[in-house]
């Protein structure tokens, strides 16, 4: 059985990623109900959406109850960034505030993982990044059983290859609650071969996400990464081959579906969930030539 998780941006509806209203207009109860209806085993939550629900009177305990009552199991919490910025900076202060919210939510939900990375593409000396990440993992271990999943992305000045990601894990001391977040969209854009994926150890893979797209690059990378992805199987990337390679590496966890697509976000909630689930599930039965 393949457990699929609908990541936040895939099923958040008409949000404004990173530059506006990031919280969803779709009620949490409706998201949980639709996830369960189509066959998803979990959902993702973004920090701004968690904060909005708390600000409008819903507690973490109520959120968890709605989630569990729908029969869902897995949850992804995101996004932890700027934890390596200098203490006293505005970026670090915001990161520290967000960290407490994400840790609280992860503990309440018994989350699978908290995703971390460097979306703002800030330059950081690698040893300082690793030391800061080790500190995050140590604090997380005291607060929650969730893993910390550091995402490899093309725009990260430091961690933009499988080799640099593995180096980061080693420099951070390879804590047991730290691994890589691997997104097939980023794999394709970074030209990471499936043979390299097969050589990974299961403990190095904290999380996997499915997302399709095109090999040609748009001039506006931010637009492309947040608005121009495709549902699995509807782009140019070899999603079934990535799935097979990560299975071969021994990845044991659920599989996220993270499709940041402007057209997808405009669909009615029922259709959005239907399309995300059906296309993702098909990648596990497509076979590899």
Kinemage of the C-alpha trace (Angstrom):
@kinemage 1
@onewidth
@group {chain A} dominant
@subgroup {mainchain}
@vectorlist {calphas} color= white
{ca unk a 1} P 0.000 0.000 0.000
{ca unk a 2} L 1.281 3.467 -0.946
{ca unk a 3} L 0.564 6.234 1.561
{ca unk a 4} L 0.242 9.591 -0.197
{ca unk a 5} L 0.290 12.968 1.545
{ca unk a 6} L -1.235 16.089 -0.018
{ca unk a 7} L 1.376 18.774 0.644
{ca unk a 8} L 0.163 22.205 1.670
{ca unk a 9} L 0.706 24.163 -1.563
{ca unk a 10} L -0.934 21.400 -3.615
{ca unk a 11} L -4.296 21.679 -1.853
{ca unk a 12} L -4.295 25.151 -0.314
{ca unk a 13} L -6.430 26.748 -3.003
{ca unk a 14} L -5.861 30.309 -4.293
{ca unk a 15} L -3.035 31.429 -2.005
{ca unk a 16} L -0.217 33.884 -2.754
{ca unk a 17} L 2.994 31.938 -2.177
{ca unk a 18} L 5.699 33.862 -0.298
{ca unk a 19} L 4.457 37.312 -1.368
{ca unk a 20} L 0.960 37.661 0.041
{ca unk a 21} L -1.737 35.732 1.848
{ca unk a 22} L -0.264 32.307 2.450
{ca unk a 23} L -3.068 30.934 4.600
{ca unk a 24} L -5.774 28.942 2.883
{ca unk a 25} L -9.337 30.095 2.318
{ca unk a 26} L -10.346 26.422 2.407
{ca unk a 27} L -11.319 25.395 5.906
{ca unk a 28} L -9.137 22.797 7.609
{ca unk a 29} L -12.118 20.509 8.151
{ca unk a 30} L -12.901 20.580 4.420
{ca unk a 31} L -9.280 19.861 3.511
{ca unk a 32} L -9.186 16.891 5.858
{ca unk a 33} L -12.509 15.552 4.581
{ca unk a 34} L -11.476 15.804 0.939
{ca unk a 35} L -8.094 14.231 1.598
{ca unk a 36} L -9.755 11.241 3.212
{ca unk a 37} L -12.432 11.054 0.517
{ca unk a 38} L -9.982 10.588 -2.357
{ca unk a 39} L -7.536 8.325 -0.532
{ca unk a 40} L -4.773 10.582 0.787
{ca unk a 41} L -3.369 9.395 4.115
{ca unk a 42} L -2.183 12.810 5.243
{ca unk a 43} L -1.806 16.534 4.649
{ca unk a 44} L 0.729 19.318 4.904
{ca unk a 45} L 0.551 22.494 6.958
{ca unk a 46} L 2.436 25.737 6.341
{ca unk a 47} L 3.347 27.984 9.259
{ca unk a 48} L 1.188 30.907 8.128
{ca unk a 49} L -1.840 28.645 7.845
{ca unk a 50} L -1.272 27.208 11.318
{ca unk a 51} L -0.938 30.723 12.723
{ca unk a 52} L -4.115 31.881 10.965
{ca unk a 53} L -6.147 29.016 12.356
{ca unk a 54} L -4.890 29.748 15.857
{ca unk a 55} L -5.597 33.466 15.454
{ca unk a 56} L -9.165 32.788 14.367
{ca unk a 57} L -9.974 30.691 17.412
{ca unk a 58} L -9.087 27.111 16.550
{ca unk a 59} L -6.600 25.408 18.874
{ca unk a 60} L -3.927 22.911 17.882
{ca unk a 61} L -5.866 20.277 19.787
{ca unk a 62} L -8.984 20.992 17.695
{ca unk a 63} L -6.939 20.842 14.501
{ca unk a 64} L -5.542 17.473 15.522
{ca unk a 65} L -9.013 16.155 16.422
{ca unk a 66} L -10.404 17.152 13.012
{ca unk a 67} L -7.439 15.511 11.312
{ca unk a 68} L -7.733 12.263 13.291
{ca unk a 69} L -11.538 12.136 13.010
{ca unk a 70} L -11.115 12.153 9.226
{ca unk a 71} L -8.984 9.016 9.558
{ca unk a 72} L -5.739 10.678 8.461
{ca unk a 73} L -2.325 9.645 9.747
{ca unk a 74} L 0.625 11.560 8.291
{ca unk a 75} L 1.310 15.267 8.513
{ca unk a 76} L 4.082 17.476 7.184
{ca unk a 77} L 4.932 20.726 8.985
{ca unk a 78} L 6.811 23.474 7.148
{ca unk a 79} L 8.855 25.644 6.698
{ca unk a 80} L 11.918 26.258 8.874
{ca unk a 81} L 14.402 28.716 7.374
{ca unk a 82} L 16.905 31.401 8.413
{ca unk a 83} L 17.831 29.450 11.564
{ca unk a 84} L 21.473 29.970 10.598
{ca unk a 85} L 21.243 33.756 10.341
{ca unk a 86} L 23.137 35.850 12.942
{ca unk a 87} L 21.497 36.230 16.327
{ca unk a 88} L 19.967 39.693 16.658
{ca unk a 89} L 19.038 39.921 12.971
{ca unk a 90} L 15.418 40.397 11.956
{ca unk a 91} L 15.578 37.191 9.910
{ca unk a 92} L 16.794 35.148 12.867
{ca unk a 93} L 14.156 36.631 15.178
{ca unk a 94} L 11.394 35.647 12.752
{ca unk a 95} L 12.925 32.199 12.339
{ca unk a 96} L 13.048 31.660 16.100
{ca unk a 97} L 9.405 32.698 16.424
{ca unk a 98} L 8.362 30.390 13.604
{ca unk a 99} L 10.414 27.530 15.035
{ca unk a 100} L 8.412 27.499 18.249
{ca unk a 101} L 5.122 27.404 16.337
{ca unk a 102} L 6.334 24.599 14.067
{ca unk a 103} L 7.676 22.563 16.984
{ca unk a 104} L 4.415 23.007 18.900
{ca unk a 105} L 2.396 21.892 15.878
{ca unk a 106} L 4.692 18.941 15.189
{ca unk a 107} L 4.384 17.778 18.786
{ca unk a 108} L 0.589 18.137 18.817
{ca unk a 109} L 0.149 16.189 15.571
{ca unk a 110} L 2.987 13.709 16.155
{ca unk a 111} L 4.176 14.894 12.744
{ca unk a 112} L 6.218 12.809 10.344
{ca unk a 113} L 8.707 15.648 9.794
{ca unk a 114} L 9.376 19.371 9.764
{ca unk a 115} L 10.756 20.586 6.451
{ca unk a 116} L 13.703 22.982 6.509
{ca unk a 117} L 15.841 24.697 3.931
{ca unk a 118} L 16.944 27.945 2.378
{ca unk a 119} L 14.116 29.324 0.254
{ca unk a 120} L 15.441 32.923 0.499
{ca unk a 121} L 18.748 31.669 -1.001
{ca unk a 122} L 20.906 33.286 1.670
{ca unk a 123} L 24.653 32.727 1.549
{ca unk a 124} L 26.038 31.007 4.625
{ca unk a 125} L 29.378 29.431 5.489
{ca unk a 126} L 28.793 25.691 5.359
{ca unk a 127} L 30.130 24.825 8.809
{ca unk a 128} L 27.953 27.518 10.386
{ca unk a 129} L 24.930 26.165 8.528
{ca unk a 130} L 25.714 22.651 9.738
{ca unk a 131} L 26.261 23.758 13.326
{ca unk a 132} L 22.991 25.683 13.336
{ca unk a 133} L 21.156 22.744 11.807
{ca unk a 134} L 22.581 20.421 14.453
{ca unk a 135} L 21.219 22.808 17.077
{ca unk a 136} L 17.787 22.735 15.472
{ca unk a 137} L 17.840 18.935 15.515
{ca unk a 138} L 18.892 18.820 19.165
{ca unk a 139} L 16.060 21.152 20.178
{ca unk a 140} L 13.573 19.276 17.994
{ca unk a 141} L 14.498 15.992 19.652
{ca unk a 142} L 13.487 17.472 22.989
{ca unk a 143} L 10.143 18.699 21.659
{ca unk a 144} L 8.855 16.247 19.065
{ca unk a 145} L 9.463 12.908 17.406
{ca unk a 146} L 9.324 14.583 13.978
{ca unk a 147} L 12.392 14.381 11.772
{ca unk a 148} L 14.036 17.484 10.348
{ca unk a 149} L 14.028 17.186 6.547
{ca unk a 150} L 16.463 19.576 4.824
{ca unk a 151} L 15.411 20.185 1.227
{ca unk a 152} L 17.822 20.226 -1.694
{ca unk a 153} L 16.764 23.035 -4.061
{ca unk a 154} L 18.444 24.601 -7.115
{ca unk a 155} L 18.424 28.141 -5.707
{ca unk a 156} L 20.131 27.259 -2.410
{ca unk a 157} L 23.690 28.656 -2.707
{ca unk a 158} L 25.034 25.932 -0.432
{ca unk a 159} L 22.865 22.801 -0.744
{ca unk a 160} L 22.031 22.358 -4.414
{ca unk a 161} L 23.203 18.813 -5.168
{ca unk a 162} L 22.898 15.380 -3.644
{ca unk a 163} L 26.579 15.488 -2.702
{ca unk a 164} L 26.274 18.812 -0.879
{ca unk a 165} L 23.171 17.567 0.915
{ca unk a 166} L 24.956 14.460 2.156
{ca unk a 167} L 27.927 16.581 3.175
{ca unk a 168} L 25.610 18.767 5.235
{ca unk a 169} L 24.240 15.725 7.077
{ca unk a 170} L 27.775 14.601 7.893
{ca unk a 171} L 28.949 18.049 8.993
{ca unk a 172} L 25.907 18.329 11.261
{ca unk a 173} L 26.975 15.116 12.986
{ca unk a 174} L 24.327 12.922 11.329
{ca unk a 175} L 21.782 13.193 14.166
{ca unk a 176} L 19.161 10.437 13.935
{ca unk a 177} L 16.334 12.920 13.406
{ca unk a 178} L 17.957 14.595 10.372
{ca unk a 179} L 17.683 13.602 6.721
{ca unk a 180} L 17.184 15.043 3.263
{ca unk a 181} L 13.903 16.167 1.714
{ca unk a 182} L 13.953 15.053 -1.917
{ca unk a 183} L 11.544 16.593 -4.432
{ca unk a 184} L 11.397 15.113 -7.930
{ca unk a 185} L 10.997 18.595 -9.469
{ca unk a 186} L 14.302 19.638 -7.940
{ca unk a 187} L 15.897 16.311 -8.896
{ca unk a 188} L 15.102 16.918 -12.555
{ca unk a 189} L 16.141 20.556 -12.534
{ca unk a 190} L 19.458 19.614 -10.877
{ca unk a 191} L 19.979 16.648 -13.236
{ca unk a 192} L 20.431 14.199 -10.352
{ca unk a 193} L 20.714 10.697 -11.797
{ca unk a 194} L 18.615 7.839 -10.473
{ca unk a 195} L 21.764 5.777 -9.851
{ca unk a 196} L 22.773 8.306 -7.207
{ca unk a 197} L 19.366 7.930 -5.559
{ca unk a 198} L 19.691 4.155 -5.417
{ca unk a 199} L 22.991 4.530 -3.549
{ca unk a 200} L 21.380 6.474 -0.703
{ca unk a 201} L 20.896 4.896 2.699
{ca unk a 202} L 17.334 4.849 4.056
{ca unk a 203} L 18.326 6.957 7.073
{ca unk a 204} L 19.576 9.705 4.748
{ca unk a 205} L 16.103 10.176 3.220
{ca unk a 206} L 13.684 11.934 5.547
{ca unk a 207} L 10.992 12.744 3.000
{ca unk a 208} L 10.139 12.436 -0.706
{ca unk a 209} L 7.824 14.639 -2.777
{ca unk a 210} L 6.426 14.066 -6.262
{ca unk a 211} L 6.155 16.972 -8.665
{ca unk a 212} L 6.462 17.168 -12.452
{ca unk a 213} L 7.530 19.934 -14.795
{ca unk a 214} L 9.537 20.847 -17.883
{ca unk a 215} L 13.281 20.806 -18.473
{ca unk a 216} L 13.516 24.234 -20.068
{ca unk a 217} L 14.005 27.019 -17.532
{ca unk a 218} L 11.846 30.119 -17.399
{ca unk a 219} L 13.538 33.469 -16.962
{ca unk a 220} L 11.635 33.974 -13.703
{ca unk a 221} L 12.729 31.092 -11.467
{ca unk a 222} L 10.486 32.161 -8.580
{ca unk a 223} L 7.427 32.101 -10.824
{ca unk a 224} L 8.434 28.750 -12.290
{ca unk a 225} L 9.004 27.078 -8.935
{ca unk a 226} L 5.833 28.432 -7.317
{ca unk a 227} L 3.362 28.570 -10.214
{ca unk a 228} L 4.474 26.492 -13.186
{ca unk a 229} L 4.859 22.898 -11.991
{ca unk a 230} L 2.802 19.991 -13.292
{ca unk a 231} L 0.917 17.169 -11.633
{ca unk a 232} L 2.874 13.887 -11.594
{ca unk a 233} L 2.858 12.295 -15.034
{ca unk a 234} L 1.740 15.483 -16.795
{ca unk a 235} L 5.192 16.951 -17.397
{ca unk a 236} L 8.509 15.821 -18.841
{ca unk a 237} L 10.170 14.293 -15.780
{ca unk a 238} L 10.580 10.512 -15.270
{ca unk a 239} L 8.574 10.303 -12.060
{ca unk a 240} L 8.149 6.479 -12.050
{ca unk a 241} L 11.920 6.087 -12.427
{ca unk a 242} L 12.521 8.319 -9.406
{ca unk a 243} L 9.955 6.306 -7.452
{ca unk a 244} L 11.640 3.029 -8.395
{ca unk a 245} L 15.095 4.345 -7.468
{ca unk a 246} L 13.961 5.611 -4.066
{ca unk a 247} L 12.171 2.340 -3.401
{ca unk a 248} L 15.436 0.579 -4.252
{ca unk a 249} L 17.265 2.822 -1.779
{ca unk a 250} L 14.883 1.606 0.903
{ca unk a 251} L 12.868 4.752 1.522
{ca unk a 252} L 10.190 3.524 3.954
{ca unk a 253} L 7.986 6.555 4.460
{ca unk a 254} L 4.889 8.139 2.946
{ca unk a 255} L 5.160 10.080 -0.307
{ca unk a 256} L 4.253 13.736 -0.567
{ca unk a 257} L 2.557 15.328 -3.563
{ca unk a 258} L 3.835 18.894 -3.883
{ca unk a 259} L 2.614 20.636 -7.013
{ca unk a 260} L 2.937 24.406 -6.932
{ca unk a 261} L 0.749 25.311 -9.898
{ca unk a 262} L -1.310 28.421 -10.519
{ca unk a 263} L -3.939 26.527 -12.591
{ca unk a 264} L -4.209 23.810 -9.935
{ca unk a 265} L -4.825 26.401 -7.224
{ca unk a 266} L -7.775 27.781 -9.190
{ca unk a 267} L -9.652 24.460 -9.307
{ca unk a 268} L -12.584 23.795 -6.962
{ca unk a 269} L -11.493 21.967 -3.839
{ca unk a 270} L -13.001 18.608 -4.846
{ca unk a 271} L -11.420 18.626 -8.293
{ca unk a 272} L -8.043 19.736 -6.947
{ca unk a 273} L -7.892 16.849 -4.503
{ca unk a 274} L -9.135 14.376 -7.118
{ca unk a 275} L -6.511 15.372 -9.687
{ca unk a 276} L -3.638 15.425 -7.202
{ca unk a 277} L -4.392 11.963 -5.860
{ca unk a 278} L -5.159 10.228 -9.152
{ca unk a 279} L -2.074 11.507 -10.954
{ca unk a 280} L 0.274 10.745 -8.054
{ca unk a 281} L -1.033 7.235 -7.467
{ca unk a 282} L -0.609 6.422 -11.168
{ca unk a 283} L 3.161 6.880 -10.824
{ca unk a 284} L 3.362 3.802 -8.602
{ca unk a 285} L 1.620 1.574 -11.132
{ca unk a 286} L 3.163 3.001 -14.309
{ca unk a 287} L 6.221 0.747 -14.204
{ca unk a 288} L 9.710 1.613 -15.333
{ca unk a 289} L 10.869 0.751 -18.841
